[in-house]
Amino acid sequence: MSASDSPLLKFDPRQIPVVRRDLGLPPVPPERLRPDWLKAHLMDQPAWQPEQSQDLRLVDRAPRHAAVLVPIVARAEPTILLTQRAAHLRHHPGQISFPGGATEPTDASPVATALREAQEEIGLDPGQVQVLGTMPLYTTATQFQVHPVLGWVTPDADLRWDPGEVESAFEVPLSFLMDPRHHERREGQHEGLTRGFFAMPWQEPGGQERFIWGATAAMLRNLYRLLLASR
């Protein structure tokens, strides 16, 4: 399948209606967003269950393993580092995502994949990442079985992204993403099938909208559940 034939290029998630916002769910308490609490909790996770573990399958091909880095930037008020993928890419063009990609035979582990891909895509030095743990496997609409790797990133990281893969990189306050009032549930028809997904539109201070949705938003929703979990 060529990039121009990809069904994902014909799908505009912004046009899918919002069916619900979780206004009744609590945000992650501010004390749980402090750097010291976050690091301790993610390195020694309590028992918890992800809310969503897969997307509606949109392509017919064998699954491939992949990994992404979920980069939590170690600021006084932590942020999540995200990328906007280049528009010409075959898989998920133009979408907001975590740094990451397919596993290579030389990768020793999902952590190795996530760190290698983050370095290749945005120039993030693995020495500036403290791995805190992982989240459960997530299967995307394009049949990538993604291992999310949680990483604590130094705020002075010198990022230099590859324009062949990444259009831009940006940060979103963790407090915004961990508040369900900003979690939209959208649902609509796609090629005769009902498709539902999370979306978390973020308006940057300069006015640009970053439409976070699909697998990225679902993994952030799972992170919300992890941060609420108690021992």
C-alpha positions as CSV (number, residue, x, y, z in Angstrom):
1,M,0.0,0.0,0.0
2,S,1.5,3.4,-1.0
3,A,1.2,6.5,1.2
4,S,-1.4,7.9,-1.1
5,D,-3.5,4.8,-0.7
6,S,-3.4,4.8,3.1
7,P,-7.0,4.9,4.6
8,L,-5.6,7.0,7.4
9,L,-5.0,9.9,5.0
10,K,-8.7,10.0,4.1
11,F,-9.7,10.1,7.7
12,D,-10.0,13.6,9.4
13,P,-10.6,13.0,13.2
14,R,-11.5,16.7,13.7
15,Q,-14.7,16.0,11.7
16,I,-15.8,13.2,14.0
17,P,-18.3,14.5,16.6
18,V,-17.7,14.6,20.3
19,V,-20.1,12.2,22.1
20,R,-18.9,12.7,25.6
21,R,-16.5,14.5,27.9
22,D,-15.7,12.9,31.3
23,L,-16.6,16.0,33.4
24,G,-17.4,13.8,36.4
25,L,-13.9,12.2,36.7
26,P,-11.3,13.8,38.9
27,P,-8.1,15.2,37.6
28,V,-4.8,13.7,38.9
29,P,-4.3,15.6,42.2
30,P,-1.5,18.3,42.0
31,E,0.6,16.5,44.6
32,R,0.8,13.5,42.3
33,L,2.2,15.7,39.5
34,R,5.2,16.8,41.6
35,P,8.5,15.4,40.2
36,D,9.5,13.4,43.3
37,W,6.1,11.7,43.5
38,L,5.9,11.0,39.8
39,K,9.3,9.3,39.7
40,A,8.7,7.2,42.7
41,H,5.2,6.1,41.5
42,L,6.2,5.2,38.0
43,M,9.3,3.3,39.1
44,D,7.3,1.2,41.6
45,Q,3.9,1.0,39.9
46,P,0.9,-0.3,41.9
47,A,-1.5,-2.8,40.4
48,W,-3.6,-1.1,37.7
49,Q,-5.4,-1.8,34.4
50,P,-5.2,0.3,31.2
51,E,-8.5,1.7,30.0
52,Q,-7.8,1.0,26.3
53,S,-5.3,-1.4,24.7
54,Q,-6.1,-1.3,21.0
55,D,-7.6,0.7,18.1
56,L,-10.0,-0.4,15.5
57,R,-8.0,-2.3,12.9
58,L,-7.8,-0.4,9.6
59,V,-5.2,-2.4,7.6
60,D,-4.9,-6.1,6.9
61,R,-1.3,-7.0,7.6
62,A,0.7,-9.0,10.2
63,P,1.4,-7.2,13.4
64,R,4.8,-5.5,13.9
65,H,6.5,-4.7,17.2
66,A,7.3,-1.1,18.0
67,A,8.1,1.1,21.0
68,V,7.5,4.7,21.9
69,L,9.1,6.9,24.5
70,V,6.6,8.7,26.7
71,P,8.9,11.6,27.6
72,I,8.1,13.5,30.9
73,V,10.2,16.6,30.9
74,A,11.5,17.3,34.4
75,R,10.4,20.8,34.8
76,A,9.0,22.4,38.1
77,E,5.7,21.7,36.4
78,P,6.3,18.6,34.4
79,T,5.3,18.4,30.7
80,I,4.9,15.7,28.1
81,L,7.1,16.0,25.0
82,L,5.3,15.2,21.8
83,T,6.1,15.3,18.0
84,Q,4.1,16.1,14.9
85,R,5.0,13.5,12.3
86,A,6.0,14.6,8.8
87,A,3.1,14.7,6.3
88,H,4.7,12.4,3.8
89,L,5.2,9.4,6.1
90,R,3.5,6.2,5.2
91,H,2.1,5.4,8.7
92,H,0.1,8.1,10.6
93,P,1.3,11.1,8.5
94,G,0.9,14.5,10.2
95,Q,-0.3,13.0,13.4
96,I,0.7,13.9,17.0
97,S,2.7,11.1,18.5
98,F,5.4,10.1,21.0
99,P,8.9,9.6,19.6
100,G,9.2,6.0,18.6
101,G,9.0,3.5,15.8
102,A,9.3,-0.1,14.7
103,T,11.6,-2.5,16.5
104,E,14.8,-3.4,14.6
105,P,16.6,-6.8,14.9
106,T,19.5,-5.2,16.7
107,D,17.3,-3.7,19.5
108,A,17.9,-5.6,22.7
109,S,14.5,-4.6,24.2
110,P,11.6,-2.2,23.8
111,V,13.5,0.3,25.9
112,A,16.4,0.1,23.4
113,T,13.9,0.7,20.6
114,A,12.3,3.7,22.3
115,L,15.6,5.4,23.1
116,R,17.1,4.7,19.7
117,E,14.0,6.1,17.9
118,A,13.9,9.2,20.1
119,Q,17.5,9.9,19.3
120,E,17.0,9.3,15.5
121,E,13.8,11.4,15.3
122,I,14.4,14.3,17.6
123,G,18.1,14.1,18.6
124,L,17.3,13.2,22.2
125,D,20.5,11.8,23.8
126,P,19.7,8.6,25.7
127,G,22.0,9.9,28.5
128,Q,19.4,12.6,29.1
129,V,16.6,10.1,29.7
130,Q,16.0,8.2,33.0
131,V,13.8,5.2,32.2
132,L,11.0,5.0,34.8
133,G,9.1,1.9,33.6
134,T,6.7,0.8,31.0
135,M,3.0,0.6,30.3
136,P,1.0,-2.3,28.8
137,L,1.2,-3.1,25.1
138,Y,-1.0,-1.0,22.8
139,T,-2.0,-2.2,19.3
140,T,-2.6,0.6,16.8
141,A,-5.0,0.8,13.8
142,T,-2.1,0.0,11.5
143,Q,-1.2,-3.2,13.5
144,F,1.8,-1.9,15.4
145,Q,2.1,-3.5,18.8
146,V,3.5,-0.6,20.7
147,H,5.5,-0.8,24.0
148,P,5.2,2.5,25.8
149,V,8.4,3.3,27.7
150,L,8.1,6.0,30.4
151,G,11.1,8.3,30.5
152,W,12.2,11.2,32.7
153,V,13.9,13.8,30.4
154,T,16.2,16.6,31.5
155,P,14.7,20.0,30.6
156,D,17.9,21.3,28.9
157,A,17.9,18.5,26.3
158,D,19.1,19.9,23.0
159,L,16.6,18.6,20.5
160,R,17.3,18.5,16.7
161,W,14.6,16.7,14.9
162,D,14.9,14.9,11.6
163,P,12.7,16.8,9.1
164,G,12.3,13.6,7.1
165,E,10.3,12.1,10.1
166,V,9.2,15.0,12.3
167,E,7.7,18.3,11.4
168,S,8.0,19.8,14.9
169,A,8.3,18.9,18.6
170,F,6.5,20.6,21.5
171,E,5.5,20.2,25.1
172,V,2.1,20.0,26.8
173,P,1.7,20.6,30.6
174,L,1.1,17.2,32.3
175,S,-1.6,18.8,34.4
176,F,-3.6,19.6,31.3
177,L,-3.3,16.0,29.9
178,M,-4.1,14.5,33.3
179,D,-7.4,16.3,33.6
180,P,-10.4,14.4,32.1
181,R,-12.2,17.6,31.4
182,H,-9.9,17.8,28.4
183,H,-10.5,14.2,27.3
184,E,-13.0,14.1,24.4
185,R,-14.6,10.8,23.4
186,R,-15.4,11.0,19.7
187,E,-17.3,8.5,17.6
188,G,-18.3,8.2,14.0
189,Q,-18.5,6.0,10.9
190,H,-15.4,5.1,8.9
191,E,-15.7,2.9,5.8
192,G,-18.9,1.4,7.2
193,L,-17.5,0.8,10.7
194,T,-18.1,2.7,13.9
195,R,-14.9,4.1,15.2
196,G,-14.5,5.6,18.7
197,F,-11.4,7.3,20.0
198,F,-10.0,9.7,22.6
199,A,-8.9,13.2,21.6
200,M,-7.2,15.9,23.7
201,P,-7.0,19.1,21.6
202,W,-4.3,21.4,23.0
203,Q,-4.1,25.1,22.2
204,E,-0.6,26.4,22.4
205,P,0.0,29.9,23.9
206,G,0.8,31.1,20.4
207,G,-2.6,30.0,19.2
208,Q,-1.7,26.8,17.2
209,E,-3.9,23.8,17.9
210,R,-2.3,20.5,18.4
211,F,-4.9,17.8,17.9
212,I,-3.8,14.9,20.1
213,W,-5.9,11.8,19.3
214,G,-6.0,8.1,18.6
215,A,-3.3,5.8,20.1
216,T,-1.4,8.8,21.5
217,A,-4.4,10.1,23.4
218,A,-5.3,6.6,24.5
219,M,-1.9,6.0,26.0
220,L,-2.1,9.3,27.8
221,R,-5.5,8.2,29.1
222,N,-3.8,5.0,30.4
223,L,-1.2,7.2,32.0
224,Y,-4.0,9.1,33.8
225,R,-5.3,5.8,35.1
226,L,-1.8,4.8,36.3
227,L,-1.3,8.0,38.1
228,L,-4.6,7.6,39.9
229,A,-3.9,4.1,41.0
230,S,-3.2,3.5,44.6
231,R,-1.5,0.7,46.5
